[in-house]
């Protein structure tokens, strides 16, 4: 029972990233307060100024996302500068309300727009906004600026210590924890399959099975990206690890196919729960014993007549054992890190989008309009606390790319605040005046808030609002009316954000989904066409992992952008999007299997067969392209060519007398890819081929 719950916990938090992030944020805040509070007391400065250290520590722990460790360190050390500059501007203009508010809008616009210059500027802009907001919250005076500078520096250094010294993210550790997470994901997938077998008519359990499969793919993708950071391995070693991770993912997913086929068969579903229970017991053994134990389970299943399931079980056991062997070789004494790359900022990528087509400019205008409206409406609710409306209008735009995402985020923030106000009132009433209990409550809320940040924005908002109850009590300003005002200001800010998203340069969710689907299809086209060209010209295929990661990245973008339509809409309005997403997920799954099968097939067949494989891949690429705006030929013509070549390959495969070979497996995955492309053509409107220019 305990191991099952532990597996569920691991599966919900790949490589324990959320847990480590929450711990890092909480310890950074605690360390900064431990240093700053005695310093302020010695200095004779108000203790609430320590909040700036906590704000900088939180932003430094969460927002920094530079591509390499050296650039992350530089960004971390730069964090106090924009915070202090924004503080100074706010303090200097505070006597004049109108310029003070207008300058706040300038800061907001600048903090949002500078994200276009690279990942470093996202956290710098965010901490600048928080610096200006902090000055409105505590209203510091100019003589207190040195103490504020010291607090900002301490907060940045505390985050630096936790991120790079105490809880550093070494790739070897992430990979080892990720391997355990991958096993836990397989456990979860099998549990979900057993639930479906026991309740075959349950739509909810089948949906959970699909969600488990998606999470398995997300974990696999995260681990494959982590492999690229292993400086101790050469490229061949990295490719081997990536292949092992992919083997486990495909083995688990391929096991589902015969299991679900047996579940849906009128006479065979009753044997599935017993087979899965035996397999789950095996997977709880030591990794080195999995291979032999799964072999014994497979033999038992094969004796019952389920040969296909037995073969899938064997592949899963081999995949898990080989992944354990590969990651186990990374243990032991750690080698010296590779020397850093030469200093210098990465060159920004060329961007064809200009003016209002640039997403950063569009968002900056939207955010500025939303916050301006929040200032006006917020002052009607409370002339002294309208900044809560502004921060809501600002943060609901963070990491949102469409109108639907913002609507969901605004609702979640309002709901979380509503419940958090109730909790904050109850908590503050119990611990008000007990400083140790208030500090413990604040740190607990910080940990829980940021642990659930990646899981539910509403839950995070709940804990942050509850935290404010303890914070106001600690500052001696607690009043139920204060938290009630925060609730109303949050609702006003959310409404302002929604109005700006709807009426100011809106990005419709369906438009974003269509754009991401087209990007996915173009990536698939490039994979098919490039693989066909490589087979034709070199007689081999290599380096397919990079293309598969691009395809999986594209799929994740489609799934993420479609969530507002698939999770928060009436069933009748979301069915089409759900079907499209399901088809794309199936397409990515078939292509991942195709990539594995092709690697061995092209080395074993003759030149004529290789050429036919290349022709079929090219025809499929043309068919996929015909579903995009870059169509060159009609879908019907491309598909007819694909079917002709596929028929010839089937004739070749039928002439082989050796039984199932890698060519048979490749043809099977090509057939399934062709079928899902046909299904997509019925679901998505085909584009009109571009007219060729006259000679």
GIRALIN-V649958 format. One record per backbone hydrogen bond with DSSP energy under -0.5 kcal/mol. NH is the residue of the N-H (numbers start at 1). CO is the residue of the C=O. If there is no record, write none. Layout:
nh = [NH	NH]
co = [CO	CO]
This chain:
nh = [5	6	7	8	9	10	11	12	13	13	16	17	20	21	22	23	24	25	26	27	28	29	30	31	32	33	34	35	36	37	38	39	40	41	42	43	44	45	49	50	51	52	53	54	55	56	57	58	59	60	61	62	63	72	73	74	75	76	77	78	79	79	81	82	83	84	85	86	87	88	89	90	91	92	93	94	96	97	100	101	102	103	104	105	106	107	108	109	110	111	112	113	114	115	116	117	118	121	122	123	124	125	126	127	128	129	130	131	132	133	134	135	136	137	138	139	144	145	148	149	150	151	152	153	154	155	156	157	158	159	160	161	162	163	164	165	166	167	170	174	175	176	177	178	179	180	181	182	183	184	185	186	187	188	189	190	191	192	193	194	195	196	197	198	199	200	202	203	206	207	208	209	210	211	212	213	214	215	216	217	218	219	220	221	222	223	224	225	226	227	228	228	229	230	231	233	238	239	240	241	242	243	244	245	246	247	248	249	250	251	252	253	254	255	256	257	258	259	260	261	262	263	264	265	268	269	271	272	273	274	275	276	277	278	279	280	281	282	283	284	284	285	289	290	290	291	293	294	295	296	297	298	299	300	301	302	303	304	304	305	306	307	310	311	312	313	314	315	316	317	318	319	320	321	322	323	324	325	326	327	328	329	330	331	357	358	359	362	363	364	365	366	367	368	369	370	371	372	373	374	375	376	377	378	379	380	380	381	382	385	388	389	390	391	392	393	394	395	396	397	398	400	403	406	407	408	409	410	411	412	413	414	415	416	417	418	419	420	421	422	423	424	425	426	427	428	429	430	430	431	432	434	435	438	439	440	441	442	443	444	445	446	447	448	449	450	451	452	455	456	460	461	462	463	464	465	466	467	468	469	470	471	472	473	474	475	476	476	477	478	482	483	484	485	486	487	488	489	490	491	492	493	494	495	496	497	498	499	500	501	502	503	504	505	508	512	513	514	515	516	517	518	519	520	521	522	523	524	525	526	527	528	529	530	531	532	533	534	535	536	537	538	539	539	540	547	548	549	550	551	552	553	554	555	556	557	558	559	560	561	562	563	563	565	566	567	568	573	574	574	575	578	579	580	581	582	583	584	585	586	587	588	589	590	591	592	593	594	595	596	597	598	599	600	600	601	602	604	605	610	611	612	613	614	615	616	617	618	619	620	621	622	623	624	625	626	627	628	631	638	639	640	641	642	643	644	645	646	647	648	649	650	651	652	653	654	655	656	665	666	667	668	669	670	671	672	673	674	675	676	677	678	679	680	681	682	683	684	687	690]
co = [1	2	3	4	5	6	7	8	9	10	13	14	16	17	18	19	20	21	22	23	24	25	26	27	28	29	30	31	32	33	34	35	36	37	38	39	40	40	46	47	48	49	49	50	51	52	53	54	55	56	57	58	59	68	69	70	71	72	73	74	75	76	78	78	79	80	81	82	83	84	85	86	87	88	89	90	93	95	96	97	98	99	100	101	102	103	104	105	106	107	108	109	110	112	113	114	115	118	119	119	120	121	122	123	124	125	126	127	128	129	130	131	132	133	134	135	141	142	144	145	146	147	148	149	150	151	152	153	154	155	156	157	158	159	160	161	161	162	168	170	171	172	173	174	175	176	177	178	179	180	181	182	183	184	185	186	187	188	189	190	191	192	193	194	195	197	199	201	202	203	204	205	206	207	208	209	210	211	212	213	214	215	216	217	218	219	220	221	222	223	224	225	226	227	229	230	234	235	236	237	238	239	240	241	242	243	244	245	246	247	248	249	250	251	252	253	254	255	256	257	258	259	260	261	265	265	268	269	269	270	271	272	273	274	275	276	277	278	279	280	281	282	286	286	287	287	289	290	291	292	293	294	295	296	297	298	299	300	301	302	301	305	306	307	308	309	310	311	312	313	314	315	316	317	318	319	320	321	322	323	324	325	327	328	354	355	357	358	359	360	361	362	363	364	365	366	367	368	369	370	371	372	373	374	375	376	377	377	378	382	385	386	386	387	388	389	390	391	392	394	395	397	507	402	403	404	405	406	407	408	409	410	411	412	413	414	415	416	417	418	419	420	421	422	423	424	425	426	427	427	428	431	433	434	435	436	437	438	439	440	441	442	443	444	445	446	447	448	452	452	456	457	458	459	460	461	462	463	464	465	466	467	468	469	470	471	472	473	472	472	479	479	480	481	482	483	484	485	486	487	488	489	490	491	492	493	494	495	496	497	498	499	500	503	506	508	509	510	511	512	513	514	515	516	517	518	519	520	521	522	523	524	525	526	527	528	529	530	531	532	533	534	534	535	534	543	544	545	546	547	548	549	550	551	552	553	554	555	556	557	558	559	560	562	562	563	563	570	570	571	571	574	575	576	577	578	579	580	581	582	583	584	585	586	587	588	589	590	591	592	593	594	595	596	597	597	598	601	601	606	607	608	609	610	611	612	613	614	615	616	617	618	619	620	621	622	624	625	628	634	635	636	637	638	639	640	641	642	643	644	645	646	647	648	649	650	651	653	661	662	663	664	665	666	667	668	669	670	671	672	673	674	675	676	677	678	679	680	626	631]
